[in-house]
Amino acid sequence: MFKKGTKLYSILTSSCPKCHEESMFKNKNPYILSEALSMNENCSNCKTKYKIEPSFFYGSMYVSYPVGIAFATAAFVISYFLFEASLHVVFISIVATLIVCMPIILRLSRNIWINFFMSYDKSLSKK
């Protein structure tokens, strides 16, 4: 399920969607906010261009909404059902989760978006 060659591998590791060899982002740490969305232009292994067209990643905004909802739902379930917190505490935990996880949500959204349009090519992968 999480093996090299699957879309899930590319999405969760932020690797090139074509060869799965290189990270698409210049800095692997999403919490360096000045570089959170700074991406390489091309993959150094297979030369895949990440920005297919100008403003390509604007489409990832449509993906970030359901990804954010998934994070908020997880925060709700954990705080309300697991810790049996009051609704005020649940609300605060949801807001805090979304704020703290925003760089991760943004990167995941970009990874999901580009994987809609590109697929793994085993011939491009290093042996």
Backbone as XML, in Angstrom:
<?xml version="1.0"?>
<chain id="A" units="angstrom">
  <residue number="1" name="MET">
    <atom name="N" x="0.812" y="-1.199" z="0.000"/>
    <atom name="CA" x="0.000" y="0.000" z="0.000"/>
    <atom name="C" x="0.861" y="1.270" z="0.000"/>
  </residue>
  <residue number="2" name="PHE">
    <atom name="N" x="1.947" y="1.239" z="0.762"/>
    <atom name="CA" x="2.814" y="2.409" z="0.880"/>
    <atom name="C" x="4.159" y="2.140" z="0.217"/>
  </residue>
  <residue number="3" name="LYS">
    <atom name="N" x="4.142" y="1.350" z="-0.857"/>
    <atom name="CA" x="5.373" y="0.994" z="-1.544"/>
    <atom name="C" x="5.699" y="2.003" z="-2.634"/>
  </residue>
  <residue number="4" name="LYS">
    <atom name="N" x="6.969" y="2.072" z="-2.945"/>
    <atom name="CA" x="7.419" y="2.913" z="-4.045"/>
    <atom name="C" x="6.701" y="2.497" z="-5.317"/>
  </residue>
  <residue number="5" name="GLY">
    <atom name="N" x="6.234" y="3.478" z="-6.053"/>
    <atom name="CA" x="5.486" y="3.192" z="-7.265"/>
    <atom name="C" x="4.006" y="3.467" z="-7.104"/>
  </residue>
  <residue number="6" name="THR">
    <atom name="N" x="3.569" y="3.731" z="-5.878"/>
    <atom name="CA" x="2.160" y="4.046" z="-5.640"/>
    <atom name="C" x="1.990" y="5.556" z="-5.481"/>
  </residue>
  <residue number="7" name="LYS">
    <atom name="N" x="0.803" y="6.032" z="-5.773"/>
    <atom name="CA" x="0.504" y="7.457" z="-5.601"/>
    <atom name="C" x="0.627" y="7.851" z="-4.132"/>
  </residue>
  <residue number="8" name="LEU">
    <atom name="N" x="0.202" y="6.965" z="-3.244"/>
    <atom name="CA" x="0.268" y="7.251" z="-1.816"/>
    <atom name="C" x="1.706" y="7.481" z="-1.367"/>
  </residue>
  <residue number="9" name="TYR">
    <atom name="N" x="2.645" y="6.712" z="-1.911"/>
    <atom name="CA" x="4.063" y="6.903" z="-1.602"/>
    <atom name="C" x="4.511" y="8.298" z="-2.022"/>
  </residue>
  <residue number="10" name="SER">
    <atom name="N" x="4.182" y="8.692" z="-3.231"/>
    <atom name="CA" x="4.577" y="10.005" z="-3.738"/>
    <atom name="C" x="3.949" y="11.131" z="-2.920"/>
  </residue>
  <residue number="11" name="ILE">
    <atom name="N" x="2.681" y="10.974" z="-2.562"/>
    <atom name="CA" x="1.976" y="12.022" z="-1.815"/>
    <atom name="C" x="2.564" y="12.180" z="-0.421"/>
  </residue>
  <residue number="12" name="LEU">
    <atom name="N" x="2.751" y="11.094" z="0.288"/>
    <atom name="CA" x="3.197" y="11.174" z="1.680"/>
    <atom name="C" x="4.678" y="11.468" z="1.833"/>
  </residue>
  <residue number="13" name="THR">
    <atom name="N" x="5.489" y="11.171" z="0.822"/>
    <atom name="CA" x="6.921" y="11.455" z="0.901"/>
    <atom name="C" x="7.311" y="12.720" z="0.153"/>
  </residue>
  <residue number="14" name="SER">
    <atom name="N" x="6.364" y="13.353" z="-0.509"/>
    <atom name="CA" x="6.611" y="14.559" z="-1.320"/>
    <atom name="C" x="7.644" y="14.306" z="-2.408"/>
  </residue>
  <residue number="15" name="SER">
    <atom name="N" x="7.671" y="13.095" z="-2.914"/>
    <atom name="CA" x="8.659" y="12.763" z="-3.935"/>
    <atom name="C" x="8.104" y="13.014" z="-5.331"/>
  </residue>
  <residue number="16" name="CYS">
    <atom name="N" x="9.011" y="13.060" z="-6.286"/>
    <atom name="CA" x="8.640" y="13.276" z="-7.683"/>
    <atom name="C" x="7.574" y="12.269" z="-8.095"/>
  </residue>
  <residue number="17" name="PRO">
    <atom name="N" x="6.472" y="12.714" z="-8.690"/>
    <atom name="CA" x="5.405" y="11.777" z="-9.063"/>
    <atom name="C" x="5.785" y="10.837" z="-10.206"/>
  </residue>
  <residue number="18" name="LYS">
    <atom name="N" x="6.827" y="11.158" z="-10.957"/>
    <atom name="CA" x="7.245" y="10.313" z="-12.088"/>
    <atom name="C" x="8.230" y="9.218" z="-11.673"/>
  </residue>
  <residue number="19" name="CYS">
    <atom name="N" x="9.270" y="9.588" z="-10.884"/>
    <atom name="CA" x="10.317" y="8.613" z="-10.568"/>
    <atom name="C" x="10.401" y="8.256" z="-9.079"/>
  </residue>
  <residue number="20" name="HIS">
    <atom name="N" x="9.775" y="9.030" z="-8.222"/>
    <atom name="CA" x="9.768" y="8.811" z="-6.765"/>
    <atom name="C" x="11.170" y="8.833" z="-6.163"/>
  </residue>
  <residue number="21" name="GLU">
    <atom name="N" x="12.091" y="9.581" z="-6.762"/>
    <atom name="CA" x="13.474" y="9.594" z="-6.284"/>
    <atom name="C" x="13.838" y="10.862" z="-5.509"/>
  </residue>
  <residue number="22" name="GLU">
    <atom name="N" x="13.293" y="11.993" z="-5.856"/>
    <atom name="CA" x="13.715" y="13.265" z="-5.263"/>
    <atom name="C" x="12.522" y="13.979" z="-4.647"/>
  </residue>
  <residue number="23" name="SER">
    <atom name="N" x="12.767" y="14.725" z="-3.581"/>
    <atom name="CA" x="11.718" y="15.542" z="-2.984"/>
    <atom name="C" x="11.390" y="16.706" z="-3.916"/>
  </residue>
  <residue number="24" name="MET">
    <atom name="N" x="10.112" y="17.015" z="-4.047"/>
    <atom name="CA" x="9.708" y="18.137" z="-4.890"/>
    <atom name="C" x="10.042" y="19.474" z="-4.235"/>
  </residue>
  <residue number="25" name="PHE">
    <atom name="N" x="10.138" y="19.500" z="-2.914"/>
    <atom name="CA" x="10.353" y="20.741" z="-2.187"/>
    <atom name="C" x="11.828" y="20.952" z="-1.894"/>
  </residue>
  <residue number="26" name="LYS">
    <atom name="N" x="12.254" y="22.203" z="-1.922"/>
    <atom name="CA" x="13.654" y="22.533" z="-1.699"/>
    <atom name="C" x="14.078" y="22.190" z="-0.280"/>
  </residue>
  <residue number="27" name="ASN">
    <atom name="N" x="13.198" y="22.433" z="0.680"/>
    <atom name="CA" x="13.493" y="22.129" z="2.074"/>
    <atom name="C" x="12.474" y="21.105" z="2.561"/>
  </residue>
  <residue number="28" name="LYS">
    <atom name="N" x="12.939" y="20.010" z="3.122"/>
    <atom name="CA" x="12.027" y="18.946" z="3.545"/>
    <atom name="C" x="11.211" y="19.328" z="4.779"/>
  </residue>
  <residue number="29" name="ASN">
    <atom name="N" x="11.640" y="20.331" z="5.526"/>
    <atom name="CA" x="10.931" y="20.751" z="6.734"/>
    <atom name="C" x="9.848" y="21.765" z="6.373"/>
  </residue>
  <residue number="30" name="PRO">
    <atom name="N" x="8.571" y="21.400" z="6.500"/>
    <atom name="CA" x="7.503" y="22.343" z="6.136"/>
    <atom name="C" x="7.337" y="23.491" z="7.123"/>
  </residue>
  <residue number="31" name="TYR">
    <atom name="N" x="7.954" y="23.388" z="8.293"/>
    <atom name="CA" x="7.776" y="24.427" z="9.313"/>
    <atom name="C" x="8.784" y="25.562" z="9.207"/>
  </residue>
  <residue number="32" name="ILE">
    <atom name="N" x="9.631" y="25.552" z="8.204"/>
    <atom name="CA" x="10.415" y="26.742" z="7.881"/>
    <atom name="C" x="9.517" y="27.516" z="6.926"/>
  </residue>
  <residue number="33" name="LEU">
    <atom name="N" x="8.709" y="28.393" z="7.499"/>
    <atom name="CA" x="7.590" y="28.986" z="6.778"/>
    <atom name="C" x="7.991" y="29.786" z="5.548"/>
  </residue>
  <residue number="34" name="SER">
    <atom name="N" x="9.165" y="30.397" z="5.563"/>
    <atom name="CA" x="9.591" y="31.171" z="4.401"/>
    <atom name="C" x="9.870" y="30.270" z="3.192"/>
  </residue>
  <residue number="35" name="GLU">
    <atom name="N" x="10.095" y="28.979" z="3.431"/>
    <atom name="CA" x="10.380" y="28.035" z="2.358"/>
    <atom name="C" x="9.358" y="26.905" z="2.290"/>
  </residue>
  <residue number="36" name="ALA">
    <atom name="N" x="8.223" y="27.058" z="2.957"/>
    <atom name="CA" x="7.242" y="25.972" z="3.066"/>
    <atom name="C" x="6.756" y="25.492" z="1.701"/>
  </residue>
  <residue number="37" name="LEU">
    <atom name="N" x="6.536" y="26.406" z="0.762"/>
    <atom name="CA" x="6.032" y="26.027" z="-0.562"/>
    <atom name="C" x="7.062" y="26.221" z="-1.662"/>
  </residue>
  <residue number="38" name="SER">
    <atom name="N" x="8.306" y="26.424" z="-1.284"/>
    <atom name="CA" x="9.373" y="26.609" z="-2.262"/>
    <atom name="C" x="9.724" y="25.253" z="-2.882"/>
  </residue>
  <residue number="39" name="MET">
    <atom name="N" x="9.486" y="25.145" z="-4.182"/>
    <atom name="CA" x="9.674" y="23.873" z="-4.877"/>
    <atom name="C" x="10.825" y="23.943" z="-5.869"/>
  </residue>
  <residue number="40" name="ASN">
    <atom name="N" x="11.407" y="22.777" z="-6.132"/>
    <atom name="CA" x="12.381" y="22.673" z="-7.211"/>
    <atom name="C" x="11.640" y="22.858" z="-8.531"/>
  </residue>
  <residue number="41" name="GLU">
    <atom name="N" x="12.326" y="23.372" z="-9.528"/>
    <atom name="CA" x="11.712" y="23.545" z="-10.849"/>
    <atom name="C" x="11.516" y="22.191" z="-11.541"/>
  </residue>
  <residue number="42" name="ASN">
    <atom name="N" x="12.566" y="21.362" z="-11.478"/>
    <atom name="CA" x="12.565" y="20.056" z="-12.149"/>
    <atom name="C" x="13.118" y="19.005" z="-11.203"/>
  </residue>
  <residue number="43" name="CYS">
    <atom name="N" x="12.817" y="17.776" z="-11.481"/>
    <atom name="CA" x="13.410" y="16.654" z="-10.756"/>
    <atom name="C" x="14.834" y="16.469" z="-11.273"/>
  </residue>
  <residue number="44" name="SER">
    <atom name="N" x="15.791" y="16.338" z="-10.375"/>
    <atom name="CA" x="17.180" y="16.165" z="-10.821"/>
    <atom name="C" x="17.417" y="14.768" z="-11.399"/>
  </residue>
  <residue number="45" name="ASN">
    <atom name="N" x="16.551" y="13.815" z="-11.094"/>
    <atom name="CA" x="16.713" y="12.458" z="-11.609"/>
    <atom name="C" x="16.099" y="12.293" z="-13.005"/>
  </residue>
  <residue number="46" name="CYS">
    <atom name="N" x="14.819" y="12.630" z="-13.148"/>
    <atom name="CA" x="14.127" y="12.363" z="-14.420"/>
    <atom name="C" x="13.798" y="13.633" z="-15.212"/>
  </residue>
  <residue number="47" name="LYS">
    <atom name="N" x="14.162" y="14.781" z="-14.675"/>
    <atom name="CA" x="13.958" y="16.085" z="-15.343"/>
    <atom name="C" x="12.481" y="16.467" z="-15.521"/>
  </residue>
  <residue number="48" name="THR">
    <atom name="N" x="11.582" y="15.865" z="-14.766"/>
    <atom name="CA" x="10.165" y="16.216" z="-14.826"/>
    <atom name="C" x="9.971" y="17.636" z="-14.325"/>
  </residue>
  <residue number="49" name="LYS">
    <atom name="N" x="9.249" y="18.419" z="-15.090"/>
    <atom name="CA" x="8.947" y="19.790" z="-14.690"/>
    <atom name="C" x="7.715" y="19.754" z="-13.788"/>
  </residue>
  <residue number="50" name="TYR">
    <atom name="N" x="7.844" y="20.306" z="-12.576"/>
    <atom name="CA" x="6.753" y="20.239" z="-11.609"/>
    <atom name="C" x="5.630" y="21.229" z="-11.905"/>
  </residue>
  <residue number="51" name="LYS">
    <atom name="N" x="5.992" y="22.425" z="-12.321"/>
    <atom name="CA" x="4.962" y="23.414" z="-12.656"/>
    <atom name="C" x="4.596" y="23.235" z="-14.119"/>
  </residue>
  <residue number="52" name="ILE">
    <atom name="N" x="3.586" y="22.437" z="-14.359"/>
    <atom name="CA" x="3.190" y="22.079" z="-15.715"/>
    <atom name="C" x="2.827" y="23.313" z="-16.529"/>
  </residue>
  <residue number="53" name="GLU">
    <atom name="N" x="2.191" y="24.269" z="-15.905"/>
    <atom name="CA" x="1.807" y="25.526" z="-16.552"/>
    <atom name="C" x="1.810" y="26.621" z="-15.497"/>
  </residue>
  <residue number="54" name="PRO">
    <atom name="N" x="1.817" y="27.888" z="-15.905"/>
    <atom name="CA" x="1.762" y="28.967" z="-14.916"/>
    <atom name="C" x="0.506" y="28.819" z="-14.039"/>
  </residue>
  <residue number="55" name="SER">
    <atom name="N" x="0.668" y="29.065" z="-12.783"/>
    <atom name="CA" x="-0.422" y="28.995" z="-11.802"/>
    <atom name="C" x="-0.998" y="27.591" z="-11.667"/>
  </residue>
  <residue number="56" name="PHE">
    <atom name="N" x="-0.226" y="26.576" z="-12.002"/>
    <atom name="CA" x="-0.701" y="25.192" z="-11.937"/>
    <atom name="C" x="-1.190" y="24.823" z="-10.539"/>
  </residue>
  <residue number="57" name="PHE">
    <atom name="N" x="-0.470" y="25.248" z="-9.513"/>
    <atom name="CA" x="-0.794" y="24.814" z="-8.167"/>
    <atom name="C" x="-1.939" y="25.598" z="-7.527"/>
  </residue>
  <residue number="58" name="TYR">
    <atom name="N" x="-2.559" y="26.537" z="-8.245"/>
    <atom name="CA" x="-3.780" y="27.167" z="-7.725"/>
    <atom name="C" x="-4.873" y="26.112" z="-7.550"/>
  </residue>
  <residue number="59" name="GLY">
    <atom name="N" x="-4.834" y="25.095" z="-8.361"/>
    <atom name="CA" x="-5.809" y="24.014" z="-8.243"/>
    <atom name="C" x="-5.701" y="23.260" z="-6.932"/>
  </residue>
  <residue number="60" name="SER">
    <atom name="N" x="-4.527" y="23.311" z="-6.306"/>
    <atom name="CA" x="-4.365" y="22.609" z="-5.035"/>
    <atom name="C" x="-5.187" y="23.251" z="-3.919"/>
  </residue>
  <residue number="61" name="MET">
    <atom name="N" x="-5.655" y="24.474" z="-4.155"/>
    <atom name="CA" x="-6.535" y="25.104" z="-3.167"/>
    <atom name="C" x="-7.837" y="24.323" z="-3.037"/>
  </residue>
  <residue number="62" name="TYR">
    <atom name="N" x="-8.296" y="23.737" z="-4.142"/>
    <atom name="CA" x="-9.514" y="22.934" z="-4.093"/>
    <atom name="C" x="-9.293" y="21.644" z="-3.300"/>
  </residue>
  <residue number="63" name="VAL">
    <atom name="N" x="-8.068" y="21.159" z="-3.307"/>
    <atom name="CA" x="-7.733" y="19.949" z="-2.569"/>
    <atom name="C" x="-7.513" y="20.264" z="-1.090"/>
  </residue>
  <residue number="64" name="SER">
    <atom name="N" x="-7.014" y="21.459" z="-0.787"/>
    <atom name="CA" x="-6.697" y="21.789" z="0.605"/>
    <atom name="C" x="-7.937" y="21.840" z="1.497"/>
  </residue>
  <residue number="65" name="TYR">
    <atom name="N" x="-9.087" y="22.145" z="0.918"/>
    <atom name="CA" x="-10.312" y="22.189" z="1.725"/>
    <atom name="C" x="-10.656" y="20.811" z="2.304"/>
  </residue>
  <residue number="66" name="PRO">
    <atom name="N" x="-10.797" y="19.756" z="1.478"/>
    <atom name="CA" x="-11.091" y="18.449" z="2.078"/>
    <atom name="C" x="-9.962" y="17.910" z="2.956"/>
  </residue>
  <residue number="67" name="VAL">
    <atom name="N" x="-8.713" y="18.246" z="2.635"/>
    <atom name="CA" x="-7.606" y="17.811" z="3.491"/>
    <atom name="C" x="-7.719" y="18.489" z="4.861"/>
  </residue>
  <residue number="68" name="GLY">
    <atom name="N" x="-8.038" y="19.786" z="4.860"/>
    <atom name="CA" x="-8.248" y="20.502" z="6.124"/>
    <atom name="C" x="-9.427" y="19.934" z="6.899"/>
  </residue>
  <residue number="69" name="ILE">
    <atom name="N" x="-10.492" y="19.573" z="6.199"/>
    <atom name="CA" x="-11.657" y="18.961" z="6.848"/>
    <atom name="C" x="-11.251" y="17.628" z="7.486"/>
  </residue>
  <residue number="70" name="ALA">
    <atom name="N" x="-10.409" y="16.861" z="6.818"/>
    <atom name="CA" x="-9.946" y="15.588" z="7.379"/>
    <atom name="C" x="-9.153" y="15.812" z="8.670"/>
  </residue>
  <residue number="71" name="PHE">
    <atom name="N" x="-8.273" y="16.810" z="8.679"/>
    <atom name="CA" x="-7.504" y="17.125" z="9.886"/>
    <atom name="C" x="-8.434" y="17.610" z="10.998"/>
  </residue>
  <residue number="72" name="ALA">
    <atom name="N" x="-9.408" y="18.458" z="10.659"/>
    <atom name="CA" x="-10.351" y="18.968" z="11.651"/>
    <atom name="C" x="-11.210" y="17.843" z="12.212"/>
  </residue>
  <residue number="73" name="THR">
    <atom name="N" x="-11.622" y="16.932" z="11.365"/>
    <atom name="CA" x="-12.423" y="15.787" z="11.813"/>
    <atom name="C" x="-11.612" y="14.905" z="12.757"/>
  </residue>
  <residue number="74" name="ALA">
    <atom name="N" x="-10.362" y="14.680" z="12.427"/>
    <atom name="CA" x="-9.496" y="13.887" z="13.302"/>
    <atom name="C" x="-9.339" y="14.572" z="14.662"/>
  </residue>
  <residue number="75" name="ALA">
    <atom name="N" x="-9.152" y="15.890" z="14.656"/>
    <atom name="CA" x="-9.035" y="16.631" z="15.915"/>
    <atom name="C" x="-10.324" y="16.532" z="16.721"/>
  </residue>
  <residue number="76" name="PHE">
    <atom name="N" x="-11.468" y="16.608" z="16.037"/>
    <atom name="CA" x="-12.754" y="16.495" z="16.721"/>
    <atom name="C" x="-12.916" y="15.121" z="17.357"/>
  </residue>
  <residue number="77" name="VAL">
    <atom name="N" x="-12.674" y="14.084" z="16.583"/>
    <atom name="CA" x="-12.860" y="12.716" z="17.087"/>
    <atom name="C" x="-11.945" y="12.442" z="18.273"/>
  </residue>
  <residue number="78" name="ILE">
    <atom name="N" x="-10.692" y="12.847" z="18.156"/>
    <atom name="CA" x="-9.732" y="12.609" z="19.242"/>
    <atom name="C" x="-10.121" y="13.379" z="20.495"/>
  </residue>
  <residue number="79" name="SER">
    <atom name="N" x="-10.426" y="14.667" z="20.349"/>
    <atom name="CA" x="-10.713" y="15.470" z="21.541"/>
    <atom name="C" x="-12.085" y="15.170" z="22.137"/>
  </residue>
  <residue number="80" name="TYR">
    <atom name="N" x="-13.087" y="14.936" z="21.309"/>
    <atom name="CA" x="-14.444" y="14.744" z="21.826"/>
    <atom name="C" x="-14.693" y="13.319" z="22.302"/>
  </residue>
  <residue number="81" name="PHE">
    <atom name="N" x="-14.316" y="12.345" z="21.500"/>
    <atom name="CA" x="-14.615" y="10.963" z="21.859"/>
    <atom name="C" x="-13.528" y="10.308" z="22.709"/>
  </residue>
  <residue number="82" name="LEU">
    <atom name="N" x="-12.275" y="10.603" z="22.419"/>
    <atom name="CA" x="-11.194" y="9.962" z="23.152"/>
    <atom name="C" x="-10.954" y="10.632" z="24.508"/>
  </residue>
  <residue number="83" name="PHE">
    <atom name="N" x="-10.891" y="11.975" z="24.498"/>
    <atom name="CA" x="-10.634" y="12.708" z="25.738"/>
    <atom name="C" x="-11.901" y="13.234" z="26.416"/>
  </residue>
  <residue number="84" name="GLU">
    <atom name="N" x="-13.043" y="13.067" z="25.755"/>
    <atom name="CA" x="-14.344" y="13.510" z="26.279"/>
    <atom name="C" x="-14.310" y="14.974" z="26.736"/>
  </residue>
  <residue number="85" name="ALA">
    <atom name="N" x="-13.751" y="15.829" z="25.913"/>
    <atom name="CA" x="-13.626" y="17.253" z="26.212"/>
    <atom name="C" x="-14.954" y="17.966" z="25.944"/>
  </residue>
  <residue number="86" name="SER">
    <atom name="N" x="-15.092" y="19.143" z="26.550"/>
    <atom name="CA" x="-16.288" y="19.956" z="26.310"/>
    <atom name="C" x="-16.231" y="20.528" z="24.894"/>
  </residue>
  <residue number="87" name="LEU">
    <atom name="N" x="-17.353" y="21.031" z="24.417"/>
    <atom name="CA" x="-17.404" y="21.564" z="23.053"/>
    <atom name="C" x="-16.488" y="22.773" z="22.875"/>
  </residue>
  <residue number="88" name="HIS">
    <atom name="N" x="-16.302" y="23.565" z="23.936"/>
    <atom name="CA" x="-15.386" y="24.713" z="23.841"/>
    <atom name="C" x="-13.948" y="24.229" z="23.624"/>
  </residue>
  <residue number="89" name="VAL">
    <atom name="N" x="-13.567" y="23.226" z="24.368"/>
    <atom name="CA" x="-12.215" y="22.672" z="24.232"/>
    <atom name="C" x="-12.055" y="21.993" z="22.871"/>
  </residue>
  <residue number="90" name="VAL">
    <atom name="N" x="-13.101" y="21.326" z="22.415"/>
    <atom name="CA" x="-13.073" y="20.677" z="21.097"/>
    <atom name="C" x="-12.858" y="21.725" z="20.010"/>
  </residue>
  <residue number="91" name="PHE">
    <atom name="N" x="-13.586" y="22.827" z="20.083"/>
    <atom name="CA" x="-13.441" y="23.898" z="19.100"/>
    <atom name="C" x="-12.015" y="24.443" z="19.104"/>
  </residue>
  <residue number="92" name="ILE">
    <atom name="N" x="-11.471" y="24.681" z="20.283"/>
    <atom name="CA" x="-10.101" y="25.193" z="20.391"/>
    <atom name="C" x="-9.108" y="24.178" z="19.828"/>
  </residue>
  <residue number="93" name="SER">
    <atom name="N" x="-9.345" y="22.891" z="20.070"/>
    <atom name="CA" x="-8.422" y="21.872" z="19.554"/>
    <atom name="C" x="-8.472" y="21.798" z="18.029"/>
  </residue>
  <residue number="94" name="ILE">
    <atom name="N" x="-9.659" y="21.984" z="17.451"/>
    <atom name="CA" x="-9.779" y="21.979" z="15.991"/>
    <atom name="C" x="-9.031" y="23.166" z="15.386"/>
  </residue>
  <residue number="95" name="VAL">
    <atom name="N" x="-9.241" y="24.354" z="15.952"/>
    <atom name="CA" x="-8.571" y="25.555" z="15.445"/>
    <atom name="C" x="-7.057" y="25.426" z="15.606"/>
  </residue>
  <residue number="96" name="ALA">
    <atom name="N" x="-6.620" y="24.947" z="16.774"/>
    <atom name="CA" x="-5.181" y="24.785" z="17.013"/>
    <atom name="C" x="-4.572" y="23.764" z="16.047"/>
  </residue>
  <residue number="97" name="THR">
    <atom name="N" x="-5.283" y="22.671" z="15.808"/>
    <atom name="CA" x="-4.800" y="21.650" z="14.867"/>
    <atom name="C" x="-4.633" y="22.230" z="13.468"/>
  </residue>
  <residue number="98" name="LEU">
    <atom name="N" x="-5.627" y="22.995" z="13.023"/>
    <atom name="CA" x="-5.553" y="23.574" z="11.674"/>
    <atom name="C" x="-4.416" y="24.588" z="11.562"/>
  </residue>
  <residue number="99" name="ILE">
    <atom name="N" x="-4.194" y="25.370" z="12.603"/>
    <atom name="CA" x="-3.105" y="26.354" z="12.568"/>
    <atom name="C" x="-1.750" y="25.655" z="12.572"/>
  </residue>
  <residue number="100" name="VAL">
    <atom name="N" x="-1.581" y="24.696" z="13.468"/>
    <atom name="CA" x="-0.296" y="24.005" z="13.595"/>
    <atom name="C" x="0.005" y="23.155" z="12.353"/>
  </residue>
  <residue number="101" name="CYS">
    <atom name="N" x="-1.008" y="22.555" z="11.768"/>
    <atom name="CA" x="-0.809" y="21.650" z="10.627"/>
    <atom name="C" x="-0.921" y="22.330" z="9.266"/>
  </residue>
  <residue number="102" name="MET">
    <atom name="N" x="-1.110" y="23.645" z="9.231"/>
    <atom name="CA" x="-1.292" y="24.339" z="7.958"/>
    <atom name="C" x="-0.159" y="24.094" z="6.957"/>
  </residue>
  <residue number="103" name="PRO">
    <atom name="N" x="1.117" y="24.155" z="7.346"/>
    <atom name="CA" x="2.169" y="23.860" z="6.348"/>
    <atom name="C" x="2.073" y="22.447" z="5.791"/>
  </residue>
  <residue number="104" name="ILE">
    <atom name="N" x="1.711" y="21.493" z="6.627"/>
    <atom name="CA" x="1.567" y="20.107" z="6.173"/>
    <atom name="C" x="0.372" y="19.991" z="5.233"/>
  </residue>
  <residue number="105" name="ILE">
    <atom name="N" x="-0.735" y="20.648" z="5.580"/>
    <atom name="CA" x="-1.928" y="20.621" z="4.737"/>
    <atom name="C" x="-1.630" y="21.222" z="3.365"/>
  </residue>
  <residue number="106" name="LEU">
    <atom name="N" x="-0.900" y="22.326" z="3.333"/>
    <atom name="CA" x="-0.560" y="22.966" z="2.058"/>
    <atom name="C" x="0.304" y="22.059" z="1.189"/>
  </residue>
  <residue number="107" name="ARG">
    <atom name="N" x="1.298" y="21.427" z="1.795"/>
    <atom name="CA" x="2.165" y="20.527" z="1.021"/>
    <atom name="C" x="1.415" y="19.282" z="0.556"/>
  </residue>
  <residue number="108" name="LEU">
    <atom name="N" x="0.618" y="18.694" z="1.435"/>
    <atom name="CA" x="-0.165" y="17.524" z="1.037"/>
    <atom name="C" x="-1.079" y="17.859" z="-0.129"/>
  </residue>
  <residue number="109" name="SER">
    <atom name="N" x="-1.676" y="19.036" z="-0.090"/>
    <atom name="CA" x="-2.581" y="19.444" z="-1.161"/>
    <atom name="C" x="-1.848" y="19.555" z="-2.492"/>
  </residue>
  <residue number="110" name="ARG">
    <atom name="N" x="-0.652" y="20.128" z="-2.458"/>
    <atom name="CA" x="0.139" y="20.215" z="-3.694"/>
    <atom name="C" x="0.534" y="18.830" z="-4.191"/>
  </residue>
  <residue number="111" name="ASN">
    <atom name="N" x="0.906" y="17.953" z="-3.263"/>
    <atom name="CA" x="1.300" y="16.589" z="-3.644"/>
    <atom name="C" x="0.129" y="15.836" z="-4.265"/>
  </residue>
  <residue number="112" name="ILE">
    <atom name="N" x="-1.039" y="15.962" z="-3.667"/>
    <atom name="CA" x="-2.227" y="15.292" z="-4.206"/>
    <atom name="C" x="-2.566" y="15.853" z="-5.578"/>
  </residue>
  <residue number="113" name="TRP">
    <atom name="N" x="-2.521" y="17.184" z="-5.706"/>
    <atom name="CA" x="-2.884" y="17.836" z="-6.967"/>
    <atom name="C" x="-1.982" y="17.388" z="-8.121"/>
  </residue>
  <residue number="114" name="ILE">
    <atom name="N" x="-0.673" y="17.390" z="-7.899"/>
    <atom name="CA" x="0.230" y="17.021" z="-8.997"/>
    <atom name="C" x="0.087" y="15.534" z="-9.324"/>
  </residue>
  <residue number="115" name="ASN">
    <atom name="N" x="-0.268" y="14.707" z="-8.340"/>
    <atom name="CA" x="-0.442" y="13.281" z="-8.596"/>
    <atom name="C" x="-1.726" y="12.966" z="-9.351"/>
  </residue>
  <residue number="116" name="PHE">
    <atom name="N" x="-2.639" y="13.935" z="-9.454"/>
    <atom name="CA" x="-3.800" y="13.766" z="-10.333"/>
    <atom name="C" x="-3.370" y="13.742" z="-11.796"/>
  </residue>
  <residue number="117" name="PHE">
    <atom name="N" x="-2.283" y="14.441" z="-12.107"/>
    <atom name="CA" x="-1.887" y="14.668" z="-13.495"/>
    <atom name="C" x="-0.653" y="13.880" z="-13.938"/>
  </residue>
  <residue number="118" name="MET">
    <atom name="N" x="0.083" y="13.294" z="-13.014"/>
    <atom name="CA" x="1.289" y="12.539" z="-13.363"/>
    <atom name="C" x="1.245" y="11.174" z="-12.714"/>
  </residue>
  <residue number="119" name="SER">
    <atom name="N" x="1.852" y="10.209" z="-13.374"/>
    <atom name="CA" x="1.896" y="8.846" z="-12.854"/>
    <atom name="C" x="3.333" y="8.339" z="-12.806"/>
  </residue>
  <residue number="120" name="TYR">
    <atom name="N" x="3.551" y="7.373" z="-11.962"/>
    <atom name="CA" x="4.869" y="6.754" z="-11.789"/>
    <atom name="C" x="5.299" y="6.030" z="-13.060"/>
  </residue>
  <residue number="121" name="ASP">
    <atom name="N" x="6.556" y="6.210" z="-13.414"/>
    <atom name="CA" x="7.141" y="5.521" z="-14.570"/>
    <atom name="C" x="8.357" y="4.750" z="-14.064"/>
  </residue>
  <residue number="122" name="LYS">
    <atom name="N" x="8.236" y="3.432" z="-13.965"/>
    <atom name="CA" x="9.286" y="2.588" z="-13.399"/>
    <atom name="C" x="10.606" y="2.727" z="-14.135"/>
  </residue>
  <residue number="123" name="SER">
    <atom name="N" x="10.561" y="3.026" z="-15.420"/>
    <atom name="CA" x="11.796" y="3.134" z="-16.210"/>
    <atom name="C" x="12.633" y="4.358" z="-15.803"/>
  </residue>
  <residue number="124" name="LEU">
    <atom name="N" x="12.029" y="5.335" z="-15.158"/>
    <atom name="CA" x="12.747" y="6.535" z="-14.748"/>
    <atom name="C" x="13.392" y="6.398" z="-13.375"/>
  </residue>
  <residue number="125" name="SER">
    <atom name="N" x="12.997" y="5.386" z="-12.639"/>
    <atom name="CA" x="13.476" y="5.170" z="-11.275"/>
    <atom name="C" x="14.892" y="4.626" z="-11.283"/>
  </residue>
  <residue number="126" name="LYS">
    <atom name="N" x="15.664" y="5.013" z="-10.268"/>
    <atom name="CA" x="17.008" y="4.461" z="-10.108"/>
    <atom name="C" x="16.885" y="3.006" z="-9.669"/>
  </residue>
  <residue number="127" name="LYS">
    <atom name="N" x="17.784" y="2.226" z="-10.083"/>
    <atom name="CA" x="17.743" y="0.786" z="-9.744"/>
    <atom name="C" x="18.221" y="0.544" z="-8.347"/>
  </residue>
</chain>
